Amino acid sequence: MPLDRVSLAVMARIDAFLKLGLAQGCSDLHLAVGVPPMLRMHGDLMPIKFRDLGEAELEAYINEVLTKSQLDQFKRGTDLDFSYVSSEGGRFRVNVYRKETGIGAAFRSIPLQIPSIDQLGLPAIVRKLCDYHQGMILVTGSTGTGKSTTLASMIDYLNSTRSVNIISLEDPIEFVHRSKTAQVIQRELGTHLPSFAEGVRAAMREDPDVILVGELRDSETISMAMTAAETGHLVLGTLHTTSATKTIDRMIDALPTDEREQTKSFLAQSLIAVITQVLIKSPDQRGRRAVCEIMVVTKAIAKLIMTDQSHQIPSQIQMGKEYGMQMMDQALLAAIQAKEVDPEHAVSYAADKRQFDKFVSDMSGAPKLDQVNG
């Protein structure tokens, strides 16, 4: 069903849509030519009861929230990523782009309060991983799976518990960290630094203890992040990979062939862990929670990496409960058993769906999607 019609009489036009989204508990606002504004609620897109947006109208909306330099950049054909604070005080991560039918934009709501590791329901091992002083921790998953929120909770934990210098390189800055026990320096791509690789290079001259790299998106950034992790720093980063095994393969394949052995050596010696997450709907369909696959690099996994046997890593994860490890399917089953997630939605993310079929059919007390939406 379309959401309530918004009134644009008093407020700035985009702020009115954003206000409605926040009031409904939505995570995203999507604006595109030829369709009405869309809000994402608990993973599903829903149209606002509003007219289809015309190109001139939407460009006028977007231009209201752009700085002159951003507008000039966009006119040159470059997509924009930036943070925006609405007139109501809501904070949003924004992407503005052009497509076949015209301009488009996506606004992602950023909570003003940084959720804690416990509030996110992350496994206890995540807190222990933050106690490392050197090496690399990767948080991976598809777009929109909460990687930035997980990283923000980890940085907040470090900020609250350790007297360290944290340099966070982001595109754009999302959660705003106020220095507590630690010092937190946030730098934004395009505003304070030209690229993530240059940001890491500069950060290593700024006496860091912890470096967060918003995205390991190219070989130069990956190489610089590896150097930082090898030289006494704790490096946190993200990749758009959907399992620990795919993350290992992606890291190895991202760098030139002649650096393959060096990359494998780095992963075996300096990679601490990979956290891969998805967001699953709650049983009442009114929220989502992160479910995580966790790989901690043990001697056995390090040997598999060095001998090109990454395909055997899942079996090591499955047997690594004592180290805090869990496969995604194990985590999904546990979340279903604890009645923390909707069984049918959880099963859609399972690798081996057969092991879920009987269990889900036996969940007579769990609400099903058709029962909730019908």
N, C-alpha and C positions, 0 to 999 in steps of 0.2 A: 504493500500500500504506500502511496506517496506520503511524504511527511507534510506537516502543516505549511501553509503558505506563509512566506515571510513578508514583513512590511519594510520597505526601503525608504520610508519617508524621512526618518530622523537620522539614522546611522549611515556611515560610509557603506557603500553598497556591498563590498566583499565582507566587511565586518558583520553585516546582518546575517549572511549565510554562515559565517564562522560561529557567530553567537548561537544560532539555531543548532549547529552541529554539536557544540559543547553542551548545550542544554539537553540534547538527546543522548549524550554519552558516545558520540561517534568519534572515530579515530582519524578520518580523512574527509576532505572536501575535494571533489573533482569538478572542474569547469572545462567545458569543451564546446566548440561551435556546433550548432545543430541539434543539441540535446539540452534538457534542463539540467541545472546543477544536481550533482549526485553526492550523497553522503554514504560513507562506509560505516556500518554498525555491526560490530562483532563478526567482521569478516565479509559481510554481504553488502553489496551496493544497493542503495535505494534512492529513487529520484525525489527531489523536493517538488512540491506542487507549484510549479512555476513554468513560465513560457520557455520554449527552446531559445537558447542564446544565439544571437547573431554575432558575426565577426566583429563589427564595429563596436557593438555593445560590450562584448567581452574584452576587447582591447582597451576600452575606456576603463573597465573595472580594474584590469591588471595594471595599467599605467598609473593608477592612483597609489599603488603600493611600491612602485619602483623608484629608486633614486635616479638621478640624471645619468650617472655612470652605468647603472644597470640597464637603463633604457637604451643608451647608446650601444652597449654591448649586445643587447637583444636585437636591435635593428641591424647589427652586423651579421646576424644569423646564428648567434651562439645561444645555446640553452642556458638558463640561469638556475643556480641553486643558492638559496639564501634563507636567513631566518627573518621572521616577521612577527611583530607584537601588535595585536589588534587593539582597537580603542577600548575593548573590554578587559584588556590585560592578558588575554590568552597568547601563548607563544606557539609558533608554527614553523615547521620546516617546509620550504616552498620550492617546487620545481616548475619553471615556466618553459614551454617548448612550442615548436611549430610542427604541424602535421599536415596531411593532405587537405583537410577541410578547413584549416586555419589554426589559430592560436589555441593552446590548451594549458591548464595549470593544475597542479595537485598540491593541496595544503595538508600536511600531517601535524596533528595536534601533539604538542610536547608538554607533558604535565609539568607544572611549576615546582612540585615537590618530587625529588628524586626518590623512587621506590627503593627500599632496601633489598638485599639478597633474599632475606626471609619473606618479605612481602611479595616478591615475585615467585616464591615457591621453588627457587632453584635448589638443586642438590647441595648438601652440606659441603661436598668436596670443592665447590666453587670458592667458598670462603678460604679454604686451606690453600688453594692455588694462588690466592692473592698474597700469601705470606712469602712466596718466593722472591728472591732478590735479583735473580738473573735468569734470562731465557725468554722464550716466546710462548704466549698463550693466544690461541686463535678462537674467535667466536664466529661461527659460520651458519649459513642458512640462506634461504631464498629471500628476495626483497619482501619487507613487511612482516618478518617473523620476530621482530623485537630485539635484534642484535644490538642496536644502539642503546636500548633501555638496559639490557644486561650489562653492557660495558659501563654505562653510567652508574649502575649500582655497584660495580666492582671498583670504579674510581672513587665513589663516595665512601666505600668501606676503607680503601687505602687512605683517603683523605681524613678519615675519622680515627684511624688506628696507628698510622706510621708517620714519623717526622721525615718526610721525603719531599723531593722536588718532582712534581708530576707535570709533564708537558703533553697536552692533548692537541692533536692535529685533526681538525674536523672539516667536513664539507657538507653543509655549513655547521656552525656551532648550534647544538640543539639544547640539551640540558645545561643550565648555567651552574657551575660549581663555585661556591664561596670557600676560600681556604679555611681549613679548620686546623687540625694537627699538622697537616701537610700544607705545602704551597702548591696551588693548582694554576697553571698558566694555560689558557685556551687560545689557540691560534686558528684562524679560518682560512681555508683555501680561497684564493682570489682576493682576499682582503689583506691578510698578513703574510701570505706566502704564495709563490707561483705554482707549486706542485707539492705533493706529499713527499716525494723523494728529496726535494730541496728542504722541506720542513724537517725531515729526519736528520739530514746533514747539518742543518743549523742547530737543531735541538741537541746534538751530540757535543756542541761547543758551549752549551748553556748549563752545564753541570746537572744533568738530569739523573734521577734515579729510576723513574718510570716514564716511558713514552707510549702514548696511545696513537696509533695510526688508523685514521677513520676507515680507510679501505686500502688493501694491498692490491691495487688495480693494474699494475704493470711491473715489468721485470726490474726496472730501476728502483722502484719503491720497495719491492720484495728484497732486492739485494741490499739496499741501505738498512732496511729493518733487520735483516739477518746480521749484518755487521754490528748494529747497535746491541742486539741480543747476545752476540758473542763477546762483546767488550764490556760486560759488567752491568748491563741495564736490563730491567724487566720491560718487555715490549708486549703490548696488547694490540691486536689487530683483527680485522674482519676479512672474510672471503665469502663469495656467493657460491659456496659448495654445500652439498646436502648430506654429506657423511664424512666421517673421519678419513676413510680410505680415499675418497675423492679429493679430500683436502691435501693429503700427502701427494697424490698423483699430480694435482694442480700445481703445487709448489715446485715439484721436480720439473714438470713440463714447461713452466713459465720462464725458466732461465735457459740460456744457450746450452747446446749439447755438450760443449767442452767444460761446462760448469756443473754437469750432472752429478759427478761423484762428490764434488764439494758441497752441493746442495743436500745430497743424501747424508753426508757426514754431519752437516748442520742440524738436520731434522733429527738424526739419531742422538746427537749430543746436547742440543740446545732447545729443541721443541719440548715444552713442558706438557701441554695438553691441548686438545681440540674439543670445544663445546659446540655441538651442532643442535640447533633448536627449531621447533615448529610451534605455532600457536594453535591450540585446540579449544573449541567451544566448551563452555561449562555445561553441565547437565540441564540447567534452566535456560540456556541460550542467551544469557544476559551478560556474558563476559567471555574472555578467553584467557588461558594460562599457558605458559611456556612448558613444553615437554622436551627434555634434552637427552641427546646421546653424548656420552662423555668418554673420551679416550685419554688416558694418562700414559705418557711414554715410559714404559718399563724397559729393562734390558732385553726382554724377549721381543718387544715391539721394535726397539732400536735395531735389533739384528735382522728382523724382517724387512725393515726399511733399507738397510745396507745391502741386503741380498736380493733386492727387487721382488720381494714376496708380499707386497702390500695387500694382495688379495686374501692373505691369511690373517690380517689384522682383526677382522670381525670376530673370529673365534677367540682371540686373546682378550678382546673387550668383553665378550660374553662370559669368560672365566675370571674376569678381573674385578669382581665385586669388592674384594678386600682393599683394592686401591681406589674405590669410588667410581669404577667404570660401569657403564651400562650401554647396551645397544638401544637404538631407538624403539625397537619392538618391545624390549623389556620395560623400558620407561613408559610406553603407551599402555601396556598391560597393567603395570602397577598403578597408573593414574586412573584407569578404568575401575580396578578393584577398590581403590580408595574413593570412588564416586566423585572424582575431581573434574572429570571431563565427560563429554557426550560420547558414548561408545561408538556410534556409527561414524561420527566425524573422526574420531581417533583411528578407526580401522582404515579410513581412506589414506592415512599416512604410513600404514604398516607395509613393510617389505614382504613379509610372509603372511598374507591375509588368512590363510587356512587355519592357523593356530588361534585366530580370533573368532572364527565363525560360530563355533559351539558356545564359546564364552559369551559373546554378544547376544546370541539367541536366548541364553539363560538369564540375561539381565532383565528379568521381568519388571523389576522395580525402577529401572532407569528410564527416564523420558526419552522418547525417540523424536527425531526431527519432525515427522509428520504430526505427532501429538502436540508439539509445541507450536508449530506454525499453522496447524489446521484450524 
